[in-house]
Amino acid sequence: MARTTASPGGRTQQWTGQTGPVSTNLLGEPPATLLPADPGQGELDAGADPIDVARRHPASPAGWAAASHAAWRDGRVVESYAFARVGYHRGLDALRRHGWKGYGPIPWQHEPNRGFLSCLAALGRASAAIGENDEAARIADFLRQASPAAATELGMGWAPPRT
């Protein structure tokens, strides 16, 4: 028999009688935001040039992310930053159109979200490289909160230490 008791901070403790309490946030978290298929992903998968994909599909975060990564590999850090910044903003626009309120999960496991999350990581990396440490820290927190799996998958070696 389960028993629920209230605790400070809007949380409840549910006693199952078997394994101890299970915490639940009564305020809840918004549902995960799932973007539709990225318009440029198919072309990228087929080997198209990322710049051409971004040009043909300017609303494609995956196109901008791929362009950012290509510029980074070539040592063009400022271009990498610029491409990631555009993809980040295009991704925010798409997230908002699909119900995101500025917070909540954006799961890496949902493939169409990966373009935005890749832009976010690329923007953090490039921000750190050009000395925008406050921006890099903000982006690192955003990425960790939005998708812990993306933070793990994409790597956070560029992120400033958490304080």
CORRAUR-V124019 format. One record per run of one state. SS is the DSSP state (~ for helix, > for strand, _ for the rest). FROM is the first residue (numbers start at 1). TO is the last residue. If there is no record, write none. Layout:
ss=SS from=FROM to=TO
ss=SS from=FROM to=TO
This chain:
ss=_ from=1 to=2
ss=> from=3 to=7
ss=_ from=8 to=10
ss=> from=11 to=15
ss=_ from=16 to=20
ss=> from=21 to=25
ss=_ from=26 to=40
ss=~ from=41 to=45
ss=_ from=46 to=49
ss=~ from=50 to=56
ss=_ from=57 to=60
ss=~ from=61 to=73
ss=_ from=74 to=76
ss=~ from=77 to=97
ss=_ from=98 to=110
ss=~ from=111 to=129
ss=_ from=130 to=132
ss=~ from=133 to=146
ss=_ from=147 to=147
ss=~ from=148 to=154
ss=_ from=155 to=163
